[in-house]
Amino acid sequence: MPAKRARRKKPFKLKLKKKTVYNIFSLGFFLTGILFLIATISKSESTMALNTALYEKFGSLALLFPFALFFFGFLFLRLKMYLSQVNVTVGYLVIFT
């Protein structure tokens, strides 16, 4: 009779609800948008590298990029308000590009 194989249990299994994952993504988009907005507005030494990277990628539209991230954050929040609708986010991205 063959020996039974011992199954290795995963040490940590993470089960998150769908709404929790959406909230984590929206929080990430909001925080990244705030970071980019601070980098474009302030001219300190700590944000200069991020500011130059933004202006190299987007040029004069670098000021509008954080707002695209805010719209994605509102989209993932799934609230019943105008800014969290898909057509608002897609329309802003079309105008941005």
HELIX and SHEET records of a PDB file:
HELIX    1   1 LYS A   18  ILE A   41  1                                  24    
HELIX    2   2 MET A   48  PHE A   58  1                                  11    
HELIX    3   3 GLY A   59  LEU A   63  5                                   5    
HELIX    4   4 PHE A   65  LEU A   77  1                                  13    
HELIX    5   5 TYR A   82  SER A   84  5                                   3    
HELIX    6   6 VAL A   86  PHE A   96  1                                  11    
END                                                                             
